[in-house]
Amino acid sequence: MSMEHIIRLIAGVMILVSVALAAFHSPWWLLWTAFIGVNLIQSALTRWCLMEDILAKFGVKRSCGR
């Protein structure tokens, strides 16, 4: 699985978990969902992603072209 796919998987799981927590625990968990959205926008605009750096430290190979 490529790094890009892993990052998308992690973001999707985190969004679903935060929405579930908001539904069953407290609506304040939607702030976590908003943070994830802002992080995705920042990543698209700056072409820098913290999760990419973290995964690289764990030995996940970067996608082709990098």
N, CA, C and O atoms as a DFTB+ gen file, in Angstrom:
264 C
 N C O
     1  1       0.855      -1.172       0.000
     2  2       0.000       0.000       0.000
     3  2       0.902       1.236       0.000
     4  3       1.867       1.311       0.760
     5  1       0.582       2.181      -0.841
     6  2       1.418       3.376      -0.947
     7  2       1.165       4.322       0.220
     8  3       0.144       4.228       0.901
     9  1       2.106       5.234       0.441
    10  2       1.983       6.196       1.522
    11  2       0.717       7.036       1.353
    12  3       0.027       7.322       2.331
    13  1       0.412       7.428       0.124
    14  2      -0.780       8.242      -0.126
    15  2      -2.046       7.508       0.312
    16  3      -2.942       8.106       0.908
    17  1      -2.114       6.217       0.015
    18  2      -3.284       5.435       0.416
    19  2      -3.370       5.293       1.933
    20  3      -4.460       5.352       2.503
    21  1      -2.240       5.110       2.579
    22  2      -2.225       4.996       4.039
    23  2      -2.695       6.304       4.677
    24  3      -3.470       6.288       5.633
    25  1      -2.228       7.425       4.151
    26  2      -2.626       8.729       4.695
    27  2      -4.127       8.942       4.527
    28  3      -4.791       9.419       5.447
    29  1      -4.659       8.599       3.378
    30  2      -6.101       8.730       3.154
    31  2      -6.885       7.818       4.094
    32  3      -7.928       8.208       4.619
    33  1      -6.379       6.602       4.304
    34  2      -7.031       5.660       5.211
    35  2      -7.051       6.208       6.636
    36  3      -8.086       6.167       7.302
    37  1      -5.921       6.717       7.103
    38  2      -5.832       7.276       8.458
    39  2      -6.783       8.462       8.606
    40  3      -7.501       8.555       9.602
    41  1      -6.795       9.364       7.633
    42  2      -7.684      10.537       7.704
    43  2      -9.148      10.101       7.734
    44  3      -9.936      10.630       8.518
    45  1      -9.508       9.160       6.901
    46  2     -10.889       8.682       6.869
    47  2     -11.312       8.030       8.166
    48  3     -12.414       8.274       8.657
    49  1     -10.441       7.195       8.730
    50  2     -10.755       6.539      10.003
    51  2     -10.888       7.579      11.114
    52  3     -11.803       7.500      11.934
    53  1      -9.980       8.549      11.143
    54  2     -10.037       9.575      12.188
    55  2     -11.324      10.396      12.079
    56  3     -11.917      10.748      13.098
    57  1     -11.754      10.698      10.876
    58  2     -12.998      11.447      10.690
    59  2     -14.190      10.625      11.166
    60  3     -15.053      11.139      11.879
    61  1     -14.245       9.353      10.779
    62  2     -15.362       8.515      11.195
    63  2     -15.402       8.320      12.714
    64  3     -16.476       8.320      13.315
    65  1     -14.234       8.154      13.325
    66  2     -14.182       8.003      14.787
    67  2     -14.646       9.285      15.468
    68  3     -15.411       9.228      16.431
    69  1     -14.194      10.440      14.984
    70  2     -14.595      11.691      15.626
    71  2     -16.082      11.963      15.448
    72  3     -16.718      12.502      16.354
    73  1     -16.648      11.605      14.309
    74  2     -18.086      11.786      14.108
    75  2     -18.874      10.841      15.020
    76  3     -19.897      11.228      15.585
    77  1     -18.397       9.606      15.160
    78  2     -19.062       8.663      16.062
    79  2     -18.987       9.159      17.505
    80  3     -19.973       9.077      18.238
    81  1     -17.834       9.669      17.916
    82  2     -17.699      10.209      19.267
    83  2     -18.617      11.413      19.472
    84  3     -19.177      11.598      20.553
    85  1     -18.765      12.225      18.433
    86  2     -19.665      13.381      18.535
    87  2     -21.118      12.930      18.662
    88  3     -21.905      13.537      19.389
    89  1     -21.460      11.871      17.955
    90  2     -22.843      11.389      17.988
    91  2     -23.192      10.721      19.314
    92  3     -24.306      10.871      19.817
    93  1     -22.236       9.981      19.879
    94  2     -22.542       9.179      21.056
    95  2     -21.981       9.725      22.368
    96  3     -22.360       9.260      23.443
    97  1     -21.093      10.695      22.291
    98  2     -20.474      11.178      23.523
    99  2     -20.704      12.675      23.714
   100  3     -21.425      13.094      24.620
   101  1     -20.077      13.479      22.846
   102  2     -20.182      14.931      22.997
   103  2     -19.984      15.599      21.640
   104  3     -19.104      15.198      20.878
   105  1     -20.789      16.613      21.331
   106  2     -20.613      17.313      20.055
   107  2     -19.283      18.058      19.947
   108  3     -18.891      18.471      18.855
   109  1     -18.593      18.233      21.065
   110  2     -17.282      18.884      21.032
   111  2     -16.274      18.095      20.202
   112  3     -15.271      18.654      19.758
   113  1     -16.525      16.808      19.986
   114  2     -15.621      16.014      19.151
   115  2     -15.625      16.482      17.699
   116  3     -14.721      16.132      16.941
   117  1     -16.618      17.260      17.302
   118  2     -16.639      17.794      15.935
   119  2     -15.498      18.785      15.710
   120  3     -15.127      19.051      14.567
   121  1     -14.944      19.330      16.783
   122  2     -13.754      20.179      16.640
   123  2     -12.583      19.366      16.087
   124  3     -11.781      19.876      15.304
   125  1     -12.491      18.114      16.495
   126  2     -11.440      17.232      15.965
   127  2     -11.666      17.002      14.465
   128  3     -10.712      16.989      13.688
   129  1     -12.917      16.823      14.066
   130  2     -13.245      16.665      12.649
   131  2     -12.846      17.917      11.877
   132  3     -12.285      17.822      10.785
   133  1     -13.131      19.083      12.436
   134  2     -12.761      20.348      11.787
   135  2     -11.242      20.470      11.677
   136  3     -10.727      20.913      10.651
   137  1     -10.533      20.083      12.722
   138  2      -9.069      20.125      12.688
   139  2      -8.524      19.241      11.565
   140  3      -7.591      19.633      10.865
   141  1      -9.090      18.074      11.395
   142  2      -8.653      17.170      10.328
   143  2      -8.899      17.822       8.968
   144  3      -8.046      17.750       8.083
   145  1     -10.064      18.459       8.796
   146  2     -10.370      19.141       7.540
   147  2      -9.408      20.272       7.251
   148  3      -8.948      20.427       6.120
   149  1      -9.096      21.070       8.274
   150  2      -8.141      22.171       8.104
   151  2      -6.763      21.626       7.746
   152  3      -6.064      22.193       6.906
   153  1      -6.375      20.527       8.383
   154  2      -5.085      19.908       8.091
   155  2      -5.031      19.409       6.646
   156  3      -3.999      19.537       5.988
   157  1      -6.125      18.844       6.148
   158  2      -6.161      18.382       4.763
   159  2      -6.037      19.559       3.788
   160  3      -5.344      19.459       2.775
   161  1      -6.706      20.663       4.097
   162  2      -6.603      21.855       3.243
   163  2      -5.186      22.404       3.267
   164  3      -4.626      22.732       2.221
   165  1      -4.601      22.506       4.467
   166  2      -3.226      22.997       4.607
   167  2      -2.265      22.116       3.821
   168  3      -1.363      22.619       3.152
   169  1      -2.454      20.812       3.899
   170  2      -1.589      19.880       3.185
   171  2      -1.698      20.071       1.668
   172  3      -0.697      20.003       0.955
   173  1      -2.902      20.305       1.191
   174  2      -3.096      20.502      -0.247
   175  2      -2.447      21.799      -0.732
   176  3      -1.909      21.854      -1.838
   177  1      -2.500      22.838       0.099
   178  2      -1.972      24.138      -0.315
   179  2      -0.451      24.237      -0.171
   180  3       0.205      24.895      -0.979
   181  1       0.107      23.594       0.843
   182  2       1.546      23.727       1.105
   183  2       2.361      22.532       0.616
   184  3       3.589      22.596       0.572
   185  1       1.688      21.448       0.249
   186  2       2.339      20.207      -0.170
   187  2       3.236      19.640       0.937
   188  3       4.239      18.989       0.645
   189  1       2.875      19.885       2.217
   190  2       3.568      19.316       3.356
   191  2       2.545      18.648       4.265
   192  3       1.501      19.222       4.575
   193  1       2.859      17.432       4.684
   194  2       1.942      16.673       5.530
   195  2       2.740      16.031       6.659
   196  3       3.678      15.272       6.417
   197  1       2.363      16.341       7.875
   198  2       3.053      15.789       9.033
   199  2       2.957      14.268       9.055
   200  3       3.931      13.593       9.388
   201  1       1.797      13.721       8.705
   202  2       1.634      12.264       8.708
   203  2       2.587      11.602       7.720
   204  3       3.061      10.493       7.966
   205  1       2.868      12.263       6.621
   206  2       3.829      11.736       5.651
   207  2       5.213      11.622       6.290
   208  3       5.904      10.621       6.101
   209  1       5.614      12.634       7.039
   210  2       6.906      12.595       7.725
   211  2       6.934      11.495       8.782
   212  3       7.940      10.801       8.926
   213  1       5.844      11.334       9.517
   214  2       5.768      10.299      10.544
   215  2       5.861       8.909       9.914
   216  3       6.606       8.056      10.395
   217  1       5.109       8.685       8.847
   218  2       5.142       7.380       8.184
   219  2       6.518       7.093       7.594
   220  3       6.973       5.949       7.611
   221  1       7.177       8.111       7.077
   222  2       8.523       7.923       6.521
   223  2       9.498       7.479       7.614
   224  3      10.377       6.656       7.361
   225  1       9.348       8.017       8.825
   226  2      10.204       7.608       9.939
   227  2       9.962       6.160      10.331
   228  3      10.856       5.499      10.859
   229  1       8.744       5.660      10.074
   230  2       8.417       4.252      10.353
   231  2       8.795       3.344       9.192
   232  3       8.538       2.141       9.239
   233  1       9.401       3.904       8.155
   234  2       9.896       3.087       7.051
   235  2       8.957       2.889       5.882
   236  3       9.244       2.089       4.992
   237  1       7.842       3.597       5.863
   238  2       6.922       3.487       4.735
   239  2       7.538       4.245       3.565
   240  3       7.954       5.394       3.709
   241  1       7.592       3.603       2.425
   242  2       8.198       4.225       1.248
   243  2       7.270       5.309       0.692
   244  3       6.051       5.151       0.637
   245  1       7.893       6.409       0.284
   246  2       7.136       7.499      -0.332
   247  2       6.651       7.066      -1.714
   248  3       7.214       6.158      -2.326
   249  1       5.608       7.722      -2.193
   250  2       5.048       7.407      -3.500
   251  2       6.056       7.748      -4.586
   252  3       7.045       8.439      -4.340
   253  1       5.793       7.254      -5.786
   254  2       6.662       7.548      -6.924
   255  2       6.682       9.059      -7.169
   256  3       5.675       9.735      -6.956
   257  1       7.791       9.573      -7.604
   258  2       7.892      10.988      -7.912
   259  2       8.488      11.802      -6.785
   260  3       8.674      13.010      -6.928
   261  1       8.792      11.164      -5.668
   262  2       9.398      11.882      -4.538
   263  2      10.670      11.202      -4.128
   264  3      11.335      11.649      -3.194
